[in-house]
Amino acid sequence: MAVFSVHGAPSEYILKENVLDLLESKLLERDLRSCLVVHGNKSWEAAKPYWPRLKEVKMQEYTYGGECSFAEIERVVQIVETQSFDAVIGIGGGKVLDLVKAVCNQTKRQSILIPTLPSNCSPWTPLSVIYDETGAFIRYDIYPVCTSLVLVEPDMLLKAPIEMLIAGIGDTLAKWYEADVQMAVIENKSVPLQISHYAAGQCKDILLQHSHGALEAVKSGAVNGDFIKVTEAIFMLGGMVGGYGDHYGRIAGAHAIHNGLTVLEETHDALHGDKVAYGILVQLVLENKWTEIEILRPFYEKLGLPLSLKDLGVEKVTKSLVAAVAEKATVAQESIHVMPIGEISAERVKEAVLELEEIVK
């Protein structure tokens, strides 16, 4: 078996009502007395009603530019190093949190993460997805040190746009399909791989059973057990799949298709998890698992997850457009090639996309 490493969890994770009241005491426990707070405009508005009054810890805010890009990382690094902050607090969705993790890795500071969206496992995982300034995927980086502290306020997540929860469900559902395609062929799994594979299975089971109830919680404005289960599946179980499974549990075909879709300007407004959810279906076509697609189809329809490129904003689907997606999704370093299903060429992916588009009409 290939050598791999385990990044199991953040040093500390707390989900509870009014959890931000613990922020200052948790910072002082770590001897962190000066922090840069990185957020977006929307995420700061979401967090302000819960933000505590700090007496001993000094804070300075920074509003990021919208992308976790090399240029944005360097801007924040310069602020942290010039003003000698002890730590960086990230408040927001995946791109903000990924930005903070990248900055903390470069500056050797502790990262404190406060998610405002239940949209992906970024609060849990020690990695960042890097994009260029236009939003096109470049690569992802894995860090040797995990996040120091994750604080989750369920009521704040409940107030997030429902579309973000749906996208988070789509992104997390992929954990099963992208892990299983790699792990199912490993007969003698190590203990970490067993944990990863189990966590991936739980992602699927919990989401299929509890997603509808979680969406009902958002619509009613009251946190329920389904909402907590789905939120922690997105953050914790999703993060555990890669944390314990390393490259076997990170990404495969679905995320490669997502990355391919970033070449289409029409999809730039589509959420990450929605594009990944579509990528699951393309991966299943490549695996010739049509029965699984039929199982997922009513779930997708009920939640509003995309079944076609048109659902992602692409009005006119042409062979040349699909070919561009397939080329990007199958570049040499892409994760689609980890799937043990034979050589995966751009032509094979193009045909899979076109076949899926025809089936789901």
Secondary structure, DSSP 8 states (H G I E B T S, - for coil): ----------S-EEE-TTGGGGHHHHHHHTT--EEEEEE-HHHHHHHGGG----SS-EEEEEE--SS--HHHHHHHHHHHHHHT-SEEEEEESHHHHHHHHHHHHHHT-EEEEEES--SSSTTT-SEEEEE-TTS-EEEEEE-SS--SEEEE-HHHHHTS-HHHHHHHHHHHHHHHHHHHHHHTT-SS--HHHHHHHHHHHHHHHHHHHHHHHHHHHHHHT---HHHHHHHHIIIIIHHHHHHHHGGGGS--HHHHHHHHHTT-GGGTTS-HHHHHHHHHHHHHHHTT-HHHHHHHHHHHHHHT--SSTGGGT-SS--HHHHHHHHHHHTSTT-GGGGSSSS---HHHHHHHHHHHHHHT-
